[in-house]
Amino acid sequence: MDKMYNARTDLAVEANAISTGAGRLDGVTVTETKRDNLLITIVEVVSPEGERQIGKPMGKYITVECPDGFASQGEDFFDAARAVAEQIKLLMGDTEGVTLVAGLGNRAVTPDAVGPKAGEHIIVTRHLFDEDMRSDFAIFNPVCAITPGVLGITGMETGEILKGVVDRVKPNALIAIDALCSRSMSRLCKTIQMTDTGIVPGSGIGNSRAAITPDVMGVPVIAVGVPTVVDAMTIAADIASEAGMSFERLHNASGCPDASMIVTPKDIDRQIDAISRLIGYGINMALHNGLDGEEIASLLS
């Protein structure tokens, strides 16, 4: 992300960063809800003063966290999908009309494949409404999806591709799914982060591309992200904190880690498969009226 979006970080705003000695920061609100094994945090930046203090643009920042990792099946999986659906609805408000879902990232690079793999689990229906057939599909809303690839493969900025599609399709909203670089090891594949302020692809690894934001796209943009990698400097800082050492002391003892190195969990293949499916199910539940997990599974099979 560029400096407006807090460079080299994920989408989350830590709730503890909002508290000061005198209480909450002006222009920022935070709500935390515990639901079974999930923690849902909603941070809203509501004024320019809050924007200045937090370093993020005005809007909502939502984190659905499962400290033990998200389940890949069973009732816990569907509970998490429903939680994601609820937050997407909160960010979108009106889910009527056409929604474009974009799975960002590189399918060939596992930690970057959350978006493309989530796109495989989206129930697309826009083509069913082309001939005035809406009454036959009352349970559905018109949804279309795209996996635009990455610059090195297409020769086009992801933002350029999406802007062209948005101008042609004219959706009511765009949902962009992407992998993120985390500010904490504890977040890797254990949080799903959402915001209505958009996203800048590649920014987490210092490779920022064209912004995918409401101002640029001309429609509301909901970004859905999962931290899948963390850089070596963050790991070193976390280790120092856990050991009660300053980062400088650790640096002097062991040398400075390579800031360009990024690390991902060893079972990243399994985790990407599970969490991308969860996001896909959550989006389906949010956009289509009353679909439950079993119905989604049946429609996608």
DOZADREN-762161 format. One record per residue (C-alpha): chain; x, y, z; residue in one letter; residue number from 1. Coordinates in steps of 0.2 Angstrom, whole numbers, plus 5000, padded with zeros to 4 digits. Each point is the difference from the previous one (the first is absolute). Layout:
<koltors>
   kette     c1     c2     c3   rest    nr
       A      X      Y      Z      A   NUM
...
</koltors>
This chain:
<koltors>
   kette     c1     c2     c3   rest    nr
       A   5000   5000   5000      M     1
       A   5006   5018   4997      D     2
       A   5003   5011   5015      K     3
       A   4981   5005   5001      M     4
       A   4997   4981   5003      Y     5
       A   5014   4997   5013      N     6
       A   5013   4992   4989      A     7
       A   5006   4982   5002      R     8
       A   4985   4995   5012      T     9
       A   4985   4990   5000      D    10
       A   4982   5008   5000      L    11
       A   4997   4998   5019      A    12
       A   5000   5014   5013      V    13
       A   5005   4994   5017      E    14
       A   4987   5004   5013      A    15
       A   5014   5003   5013      N    16
       A   5008   5013   4988      A    17
       A   4984   5010   5002      I    18
       A   5001   5002   5019      S    19
       A   5010   5014   5008      T    20
       A   5004   5005   5017      G    21
       A   4985   5012   4999      A    22
       A   4988   4987   4992      G    23
       A   4995   4997   4982      R    24
       A   5007   5010   4986      L    25
       A   4989   5014   4993      D    26
       A   4991   4995   4984      G    27
       A   5003   4981   5002      V    28
       A   4987   4987   5007      T    29
       A   5004   4982   5004      V    30
       A   4988   4985   5004      T    31
       A   5005   4983   5005      E    32
       A   4989   4985   5000      T    33
       A   5004   4982   5005      K    34
       A   4990   4987   4992      R    35
       A   5005   4982   5004      D    36
       A   5018   4998   4994      N    37
       A   4999   5016   4990      L    38
       A   5005   5018   5004      L    39
       A   4992   5013   4989      I    40
       A   5008   5018   5001      T    41
       A   4992   5015   4992      I    42
       A   5010   5016   4999      V    43
       A   4993   5015   4992      E    44
       A   5009   5015   4995      V    45
       A   4987   5014   5000      V    46
       A   5009   5016   4998      S    47
       A   5015   5008   4992      P    48
       A   5008   5002   5018      E    49
       A   4998   4981   5002      G    50
       A   5007   4997   4983      E    51
       A   5015   5010   5005      R    52
       A   5003   4991   5016      Q    53
       A   4998   4983   4994      I    54
       A   5008   5002   4983      G    55
       A   4986   4992   4990      K    56
       A   4986   5008   4990      P    57
       A   4983   5002   5007      M    58
       A   4990   4985   4999      G    59
       A   4996   4983   5009      K    60
       A   5014   4987   5004      Y    61
       A   4993   4983   5005      I    62
       A   5010   4985   5006      T    63
       A   4993   4983   5002      V    64
       A   5013   4990   5010      E    65
       A   5001   4982   5005      C    66
       A   5016   4998   5011      P    67
       A   5001   4981   4998      D    68
       A   4998   5002   4981      G    69
       A   4984   4998   4989      F    70
       A   4992   4983   4998      A    71
       A   4999   4992   4983      S    72
       A   4984   4991   5002      Q    73
       A   4986   4997   5013      G    74
       A   4989   5013   5010      E    75
       A   5015   5010   5005      D    76
       A   5004   5003   4981      F    77
       A   4982   5006   4997      F    78
       A   4999   5011   5015      D    79
       A   5016   5009   4994      A    80
       A   4992   5001   4983      A    81
       A   4984   5008   5007      R    82
       A   5011   5012   5010      A    83
       A   5009   5006   4984      V    84
       A   4983   5001   4991      A    85
       A   4993   5012   5014      E    86
       A   5015   5011   4999      Q    87
       A   5000   5001   4981      I    88
       A   4981   5005   5002      K    89
       A   5005   5013   5013      L    90
       A   5013   5008   4988      L    91
       A   4989   4999   4984      M    92
       A   4983   5005   5008      G    93
       A   4990   4997   4984      D    94
       A   5004   4983   4992      T    95
       A   4987   5002   4986      E    96
       A   5006   5003   4982      G    97
       A   5016   4993   4992      V    98
       A   5015   4996   5010      T    99
       A   5017   4997   4992      L   100
       A   5011   4989   5010      V   101
       A   5019   5000   4996      A   102
       A   5012   4987   5005      G   103
       A   5017   5009   5001      L   104
       A   5017   4992   5000      G   105
       A   5011   4987   4991      N   106
       A   4992   4982   5000      R   107
       A   5017   4993   4997      A   108
       A   5007   5007   5016      V   109
       A   4992   4991   5015      T   110
       A   5000   5014   5013      P   111
       A   4993   5012   4987      D   112
       A   4987   4989   4993      A   113
       A   4986   5004   5013      V   114
       A   4991   5011   4988      G   115
       A   5000   4989   4984      P   116
       A   4995   4985   5011      K   117
       A   4986   5009   5009      A   118
       A   4994   5005   4983      G   119
       A   4997   4981   4996      E   120
       A   4987   4999   5014      H   121
       A   4990   5015   4994      I   122
       A   4982   4996   4993      I   123
       A   4999   5011   4985      V   124
       A   4982   5005   4994      T   125
       A   5001   5016   4990      R   126
       A   4998   4990   4984      H   127
       A   4983   4993   5006      L   128
       A   4993   5018   5001      F   129
       A   5004   5005   4982      D   130
       A   4983   4995   4993      E   131
       A   4989   5007   5014      D   132
       A   5000   4983   5009      M   133
       A   5001   5008   5018      R   134
       A   4984   4993   5006      S   135
       A   5006   4982   4996      D   136
       A   5015   5003   5011      F   137
       A   4993   5010   5015      A   138
       A   5012   4993   5012      I   139
       A   5015   5007   4991      F   140
       A   5007   5017   4996      N   141
       A   5010   5003   4984      P   142
       A   5019   4996   5004      V   143
       A   5014   4999   4988      C   144
       A   5018   4996   5003      A   145
       A   5018   5002   4993      I   146
       A   5017   4995   5003      T   147
       A   5011   5013   4992      P   148
       A   5017   4992   5003      G   149
       A   5015   5011   5004      V   150
       A   5011   5012   4990      L   151
       A   5014   4989   4996      G   152
       A   4988   4987   4991      I   153
       A   4987   5012   4992      T   154
       A   5011   5016   4997      G   155
       A   4986   5010   5007      M   156
       A   4997   5007   5017      E   157
       A   4987   4991   5010      T   158
       A   4992   5017   5003      G   159
       A   4999   5004   4982      E   160
       A   4991   4983   4996      I   161
       A   4988   5003   5014      L   162
       A   4996   5018   4995      K   163
       A   4996   4994   4982      G   164
       A   4989   4986   5006      V   165
       A   4991   5012   5013      V   166
       A   4997   5013   4986      D   167
       A   4993   4986   4989      R   168
       A   4990   4990   5012      V   169
       A   4995   5015   5011      K   170
       A   4998   4990   5017      P   171
       A   4993   5007   5015      N   172
       A   5015   4995   5010      A   173
       A   5017   4991   4998      L   174
       A   5006   4987   5012      I   175
       A   5019   4998   4999      A   176
       A   5009   4985   5008      I   177
       A   5018   5000   5003      D   178
       A   5015   4993   5010      A   179
       A   5008   5011   5013      L   180
       A   5017   5003   5008      C   181
       A   4997   4999   5019      S   182
       A   5006   5011   5014      R   183
       A   5000   4986   5012      S   184
       A   5004   4981   4999      M   185
       A   4985   4996   5010      S   186
       A   4988   5007   4986      R   187
       A   5007   4988   4987      L   188
       A   4985   4991   4992      C   189
       A   4990   5003   5016      K   190
       A   4991   5016   4996      T   191
       A   4989   5006   4986      I   192
       A   5001   5018   4998      Q   193
       A   4987   5011   4991      M   194
       A   4999   5019   4996      T   195
       A   4989   5012   4989      D   196
       A   5015   5010   4996      T   197
       A   5008   4989   4987      G   198
       A   5017   4993   4997      I   199
       A   5016   5002   4991      V   200
       A   5006   4983   4993      P   201
       A   5018   4995   5003      G   202
       A   5003   5014   5013      S   203
       A   5003   4987   5014      G   204
       A   5017   4995   4992      I   205
       A   5005   5018   4995      G   206
       A   4993   4997   4982      N   207
       A   4985   5012   5000      S   208
       A   4989   5000   4984      R   209
       A   4986   5011   4995      A   210
       A   4987   5003   5014      A   211
       A   4984   4991   5000      I   212
       A   4990   5012   5010      T   213
       A   4982   5008   4999      P   214
       A   5007   5016   4993      D   215
       A   5010   4991   4986      V   216
       A   4987   4987   4996      M   217
       A   4985   5012   5001      G   218
       A   4990   4987   5010      V   219
       A   5001   4994   5018      P   220
       A   5014   4988   5003      V   221
       A   5001   4987   5014      I   222
       A   5017   4993   5002      A   223
       A   5001   4982   5008      V   224
       A   5018   4995   5005      G   225
       A   5009   4986   5009      V   226
       A   5018   5002   5007      P   227
       A   5010   4986   4992      T   228
       A   5018   5006   5002      V   229
       A   5010   5010   5012      V   230
       A   5017   5008   4998      D   231
       A   5015   4996   5009      A   232
       A   5001   5016   5009      M   233
       A   4983   4997   5008      T   234
       A   5005   4983   5005      I   235
       A   5016   5007   5009      A   236
       A   4990   5014   5008      A   237
       A   4987   4987   5007      D   238
       A   5014   4988   5006      I   239
       A   5008   5015   5009      A   240
       A   4984   5005   5008      S   241
       A   4996   4982   5006      E   242
       A   5017   4999   5007      A   243
       A   4999   5017   5009      G   244
       A   5014   5007   4989      M   245
       A   5001   5016   4990      S   246
       A   5001   4997   4981      F   247
       A   5017   5009   5001      E   248
       A   5007   4988   5012      R   249
       A   4994   4985   4990      L   250
       A   5008   5008   4985      H   251
       A   5016   5003   5008      N   252
       A   5000   4982   5006      A   253
       A   4995   4991   4984      S   254
       A   5002   5012   4986      G   255
       A   4986   5009   4990      C   256
       A   4989   4988   4991      P   257
       A   4998   5003   4981      D   258
       A   4985   5012   4999      A   259
       A   4996   4993   4983      S   260
       A   4997   4983   5006      M   261
       A   4982   4994   5003      I   262
       A   4994   4985   5009      V   263
       A   4984   4990   4999      T   264
       A   4993   4985   5010      P   265
       A   5007   4983   4995      K   266
       A   4982   4993   4997      D   267
       A   4995   5015   4989      I   268
       A   4993   4989   4987      D   269
       A   4987   4993   5011      R   270
       A   4996   5016   5009      Q   271
       A   4998   5010   4983      I   272
       A   4988   4986   4994      D   273
       A   4989   5001   5016      A   274
       A   5000   5019   5002      I   275
       A   4997   5004   4982      S   276
       A   4985   4988   5000      R   277
       A   4994   5008   5016      L   278
       A   5000   5018   4992      I   279
       A   4991   4993   4985      G   280
       A   4986   4993   5010      Y   281
       A   4999   5016   5011      G   282
       A   4998   5011   4984      I   283
       A   4987   4988   4993      N   284
       A   4990   5001   5017      M   285
       A   5002   5019   5000      A   286
       A   4994   5003   4981      L   287
       A   4987   4986   4998      H   288
       A   4984   5000   5010      N   289
       A   5000   4987   5013      G   290
       A   5012   4987   4993      L   291
       A   5007   4989   5013      D   292
       A   5016   4990   5000      G   293
       A   4993   4984   4993      E   294
       A   4991   5008   4986      E   295
       A   5016   5010   4995      I   296
       A   5010   4983   5000      A   297
       A   4986   4992   4989      S   298
       A   5000   5015   4988      L   299
       A   5019   5000   4999      L   300
       A   5002   4981   4998      S   301
</koltors>
